[in-house]
């Protein structure tokens, strides 16, 4: 009888305090507290750098960054849904943002892309319309600690969008500011940016099953050439033998197509305000100081990204991905090469 009562009491204790008897499963990936940086090597002029990724501390303390775009609750890499893959990273959860850092000195890796080209492979087959798989450089101040100091063209610093994408569209966009010294928060920037967009300008060449088939991996290239008033950015995508090249963006092109670009009209009012030195001169000067390569996965679905993908007006947005996420890998920075041309004609 005494034995039976003890057994009943023990079972009751198990039910009342399951944590006493059940250890939580260990994380399946690196823990933020123990592994602040995960490997993410990039190749510069044939040399593989010892670089890695760090999570944005803004997810833990929004007071530590300027932008505060993503208030979050991620405590480690597992919660953020970011995992290391060979020569790259995979993003499995919406709301993550990471930066490339130098693992040797534990500081941001600052890049000067003037008269260079940068490329990387992506698979955005798990990014439906309404969401954004993004790769870009941003002029984070050099005094910022890694994981802190975020800013962009919406939050007062020079930015270059190399990739804003989902299965329905993609664009590349420079966001220059009036300040070229990378002193965050003290400048006026071009929030719209000068851009070319796959849905608006290259429809029926980019999307599920098309010339650039967004259900399969492809490589993204962005090139920066010239200096001062001859500066130009070029971008294209390659998938096997298929090439889709965006419009080359010069200062004159951007001035004609972006209301902020070199806007000297002092009587302008919001949302179009004066930005007289918003041009490639400031972007070029900002790159000389250095910008930080950044990747993020964000959005709210529906029409929330219609500025990028057209929303319900885009027939390619009817496709529903079979998974959620994207990856980026094999980042290469090298001297400019001859840019290819689009090798297909859009279907009628």
Protein Blocks (a to p, Z undefined) as FASTA:
>chain_A
ZZmmmmmmmmmmmmmmmmlmmccdddfbdcfklmmbacddddeehiacdddddddfklmo
mmlpmnlmmgcfbfbfklnopacdehiacdfbghiacddddfklopacdddfehiacddd
ddfklmcghiacddddddddfkbcehihiacfknopacddfbdcdfkbccddddddfbfn
lpghiaccdfkopaddfklmmghkacehiablckbccddddddedehjlgccdddddehj
bccddddddfklmmmmmmkgopabfkbccfbdcdfkgcfklmmmmmmnopcdddddedee
jjllmmmnopmmlmklmpccfbecdddehiacdddddddddfbdcdZZ
